Amino acid sequence: IDAAVGPEGTWSIIDEKRSKVFTYDSQGNLLFAFGDSGNQRGSIANIEAVVYQGDKMLLLDKANMSFTVYRRTEYGDVLINALKNKNERNYSEEINDWREILKRNNNFDVAYVGIAAALYREGNFEDAMDYYKAAYDRSGYSDSYREIRKEWISDFFIVIPIVVVAVIILVVKFMGYAARRNRFVAMKVGQKNIREELLYAFHVIAHPFDGFWDLKHEKRGSVRSAFVILVITVLAFFYQTVGTGYIFGGQDADTANIFMTLISVVLPLLLWVIANWCLTTLFDGEGSFSDVFVASCYALVPLPLLIIPTTLISNVLVAEEGSFISMINAFAFLWVGVLIFFGMMITHDYSFGKSIIIAAVTILGMIFIMFIAVLFSTLITKIVTFIFSIINEIQYRV
């Protein structure tokens, strides 16, 4: 209900309902809060107004018709002095003040950011990154890293394009080798080994029409190779969780959960395969359950192919360049969606229009299966709880 401007760009507001005072810096960061209603000395029964008088703060108690004068604590003096040194660009003194604050309150993010900003202005970017990271300030961390990256680029200006060209050449060479090998295996009689089946995935993602046709009719793939692709995809997503750069929200290996990653990839895929197979058996689909599973897994190949490189690249990009990663990841999911659609259409020998209808109904089927699964698990939980209640009741009776 009232506000007042304090020293060094600070400002305070008062909360009438809770009789509290909240003080912020010029950037809107909360510095400290105090106050309470009650009969204790210094409490305000009905706070109404606030004003500064030098270093003192005066609060008006409407109920008692009186002013209460508050003086800053030693903690507050150090805090204001840190802001003063910041405004006067005495960065070394500002750092010392913030460190004194951390001795009293080591969870105060504003102090970590204050030290980091002072170090940044002094050109000590590596130490600034450490303090920004301690405060979970990814934006400041990104700014400090950008300056370090500028120095790194200037030192390795010649090496970077050489590495990029070498990577491109290796990719082109590998794709050429995969194409030659796939043409050779096409003439091979008998069962293919797992390496040949996995190499065929590169043909499928580039030529989905004849790729999915041969995958089913020429037995160019198998359940074992599909399972390997699924495992690689799960590992790619897990690597994305633990390997993404800190700027873009990467986690430590200790906090990452491989089980949740497994569920997030395998569960949607199995729901799709089960719902699609159940539905297509009723609408003249020519694909078996294994055919649907193999085609769906082969359609996942663009995910690890693009997610792994973007995860690596995320460790050398700054925050403003994150749209590049988002664009590539979105393209990967779009590519997979197109491949799953055409894989279903060719596996079941459907027309384009019928495939659209079946795909839409399959998604509804996935939702229905999830609903039934949740309903069944809830029912089982209630039955188990009921049985244990009966057992406990019998034990008490006996």
N, C-alpha and C positions, 0 to 999 in steps of 0.2 A: 504493500500500500504506500510505500515511500522509498526513495532512493537518495543516495548522497555520494559525491565524488570525493575520494580519498587521495592520499599522497601517491606519487609515481604512477598515475594512471589507473589506480585501483578504484573500485566503486562497490558500494554495498546496497543491498535491498533488504527489506524487512518483511517477514511473514506474520501477519496478524493472528492467524489461527493457531500457529505453533509457537508464537513469541520468539522467533529465531531471527538471527541476522546472518546473511550470506554475503561474503566478500569475494570479488573476482578481480582478475587482472584485466589489462586492456584487451586481451584476446578472448575473454570470456571463460578462462579457466578458473575453476573454484579453488580459492586459496585456503579459506577456513570458514567455519560456521560455528556459532555459539548461541546460547540463550535457551530459556525454558520458562514456563509459567510455574508459579508456586510461591511458597512463603519464605524460601531461602533468600538470604541477602544477595542482591544482584539479579534476582529473577524479576521478570516483568509480568505483571498481572494482565495488562491489556496494552500491548505495544502499539504506538500510534505514529511516531515519526523518528527520523534519524538525521543527525548532522555531525560533521567533523569539526573539531576545534583543535587545529594543529595535529598532534599525534593522538589526541584523545577522541573518543566517540561518545556522543550524547544520545541517549534514547529517552523518548518521552513515554511515560506510563500514564495512559489516559485514565485508568481507574483510580490511581493514587494522586493524580494531578502533580507529578513530580518528574524531574530528570534524574537519570542514573548515569554517572560518568564512568566510562571504561577506559583503562589504559592498556596499551599493547604489552603483551608478554615478551620475554626475551626471544622466543620463537618468532613472534610477529615482527620484532625489530630486525632479526636476521633476514626474514623473508622480504621485508620492504627494502632493506639495504641491497639485497640481491637485485631487486627490480631497479633500484636507483643506479647501481653499477651497470646494469644492462642498458638503461636509457642513456647513460653517459659513456657507453662503449668501453668501460673498464672490464674487459672480458676476463682477465686473469683473476681479478677480485670477485667478479660475479661467480666464477667457477668455485672459488673458495667458499662463498656464501651458500651456494646451493649444496655443496658437500656438507657444510654444517647443518643444513636443513635435513639432509639424508641421515645424519647421525641421530636425529631426533625422530625422523619419520621416513624409514627406508622404503615405504610403499607409495611415496608421493611422486606421481608421474611427472608433475610440472617441474620438479627439481631435475629429474633425469633429462627432460626435454630442454630445460634451461642450460644445463651443462653441455648437452649435445649442440645446441644452437651456438653457444659461445665457442666451443671447439671448432665448429664449422666456420665461424667467422674468422678464427685464427688460422684456418687452413689445415687443421688436424682432422682430416676427414675419416680416417680409420677409427680413431677413438670416438668420434662423433657417431659413427654407425653403431658402435657398441652401446652407447647410451640411448640412442633412439630405439634400438632393439629392446633394451631393458624397459622402455616405456611403451612398447608395442606401437610406436609411431612409424608406420611403414612409409608414409609420405616423406618425412624427414630423412629416414633411412635411404630412400630412393634418391633424394637430392644429394646426399653425401656420396652415395655409390656412383652417381653420375660423374662427379668430379674425379673420383679415382679412375673411372673407366676412361675419361678423357686422357689422363696421363698414360694409361695402359695402351690406348689406341695409338697415341703419338709415338710410344716406344716400339710398338710392333706393327707399324703402318704397312710394311711390306709383307709381313707374314700372314696377316688376316686374309687378303684376297687369294694368296696361294693356297691356304687351307680350304677356303670356300670352293675354289676351282677343283682342288683335289677331291673334296667330298662329292661334288657334282659328277666328276669323271668316274668315281667309284660306283655311284648309284647307276649311272648310265651303263657302265660295264656289267654290273650285276644284273640289271634288267635285260641286257642283251644276252647274257649267259642263260638266264631263266627262260627267255623266249626260245633260244636254240635247243635247250634241254627239253622243253615241252614239245617242240616239234619232233625231236628224236623219240621221245617216249610215246608220242601218238602212233608211231609205227611199231612200237614194241608189243609183242604178243605175250600174254600172261599177266600175272599180277605185278602191280607196281610196288616199289618199296616206299617207305614213309617219306624219304627225302624227295622223291619224285612227286608224291602226292602233295607235299607242302609247297614245292615249287610251282605246282599247277595253280595254287591260289593266286599268284601274280597274274596269271592269264585270266582267271575268273573275274577279278576286280576290274580289269581293263576291257574284257570282252564278255560281258555278262550273258548275252544270248547264247552263243555257242559254248561258252564256258560252263554254264549251269546244265546245258543239254548233255555235254560230254561227261560232266560230273556224275550225272545220273545214269545215262545209257551206256557210256563207255567205261564206267567204273574208274574214273580218274581220281576219285577221292574215296575216303572210307571214314568210318566212325572214329577210328583211332587218330587219324590226322585231324578230324574235326575237333576231337577232344584236346589235342595238342594246341590247336589254334585258340580254343576257349581258354586254356590255361595261360597261354601267352598274353591274351587280352586281359585276363584278371591281373596278371603280374604287371602289365603296362599301367593299369589304373592304380595299382598299389604303388608303383614307382612314381606315378604322378602325384600321389598323396604325400609321399615322403621326399620326393626329389624336386618338387617345384620350388623355385626361388622364394626366399623369405618375403620379398616385396609382394608377391602374388598369393600369399597365404599358405605357403608350404608348411607341413608339420614335421615334427621330429619323429624318428622311427618308433620311439617309445610311446608316443600318443596315437600313432596310426594303428588301425585295426584291420588286419588281413581278412578276418572273418566278415566284417561289414562290407569290405570291398568285394569279397566273393559273392555275398548275397546280392549286392547291388548290380552285379553283372549277370550272374547265373540265373537268378530268379526271374527277371524279365524275359530272358531268352527261353527258359523252360516254359513259362506261361505262354509265350508266343507259339512255341512248337506244339504244346499240348492242345491249346485252343484251336490252332490252325489244323492240326491233324484230325481232331474230333469233328470239326466243321466240314472239312473237305471230304471226309468219308461219307457224309450225307449228300454232298453235291458233286459227285462223280470225279473227285480228285484222284489223280493217278499216282501220287506220291505216297510212300509208306512213312511211318513215323521216323525211321532212320534217314530216309531221303530228306524229309523236312529238317531234321536236326543237322545233317551234314551241310545242306544248302545254307541254313541260317548261320552256322558257325563259319563257313567260308566267307559269308557276307561281312563278318566282323573284322576281316583282315585290315581294312583301312584305319581302324582305331589304333592298334599298336604301331602301325607304320607312321602315323602322324602324331600320336600322343607322346611317344617316346622322344622324338626330336624336339617338339615344342616344350616338353618338360626340361630338356637339356638347355634349350635356348632361354627359358625363363630365368635361368641363373645369370644371364649376362644382359638382360633388358632392364629398363627402368619403368616406373609406374605408367608414364605416358605412352609407352609402347605396348602395353598389355592388350590393346585392341587387336594387335597382330596375332597374338596367341589365341584370343577368343575367336577370331575369324577362321583360323586354321582348324581349331577344334570343332567349330560349328560346321565347317565344310566336311570334316571327317564323319560326323553324325549324319549329315545329309547324304553323303555318299553311301554309308551303311544302310540308311533307310531305302534308298533307291535299289541297292543290291538285294536287300531282303524282299522287296516287292517283286523284282524281276525273277529272283530265285524261286519264289512261291509260284509265280505265273508259269514259268517254264517247267518246274517240277510237277505241277498238276495239269499242265497242258490247258490252261485257261486262256480265254481271250482277255484283252486289256480291260474292257469294261467289267467283265465278270470278276477280274482280279481286284479291281478297286472295291467292288461290293464285298468280296470275301475278306479283303484286308480290313475294311471298316468293321465288319461283323466279328472278325477275329479279335480286334481290340476290345469290342464289347464282351466277347467271350472271356478275355483275360480278366476284365473287371469282375465278371460274374464268378469266375473261379476263385479270385481273391476274396470275394464276399462270402462264398461258401466255406472257404478255408478258415476265415476269421470266425464265422458263425460256428463251425465245427469245433475249433479250438476253444472258443468260449464255452460251448456246451460241455466239452471234456473237462475243462477246468472246474466248472460248477459241479459236475458229477464227482470228480475226485475230492473236491472240498466237502461235498455232502457225505461221502463215504468216510472221510477222516472225522467229520463231526459225529457220525454214528459211532465210530470206534471209540472216540474220546468219551462219548456219553456212556457207552457200555462199561468202559474202564472206571468211570466215576461211580456208576451204579454198583459194580462189583466191589 
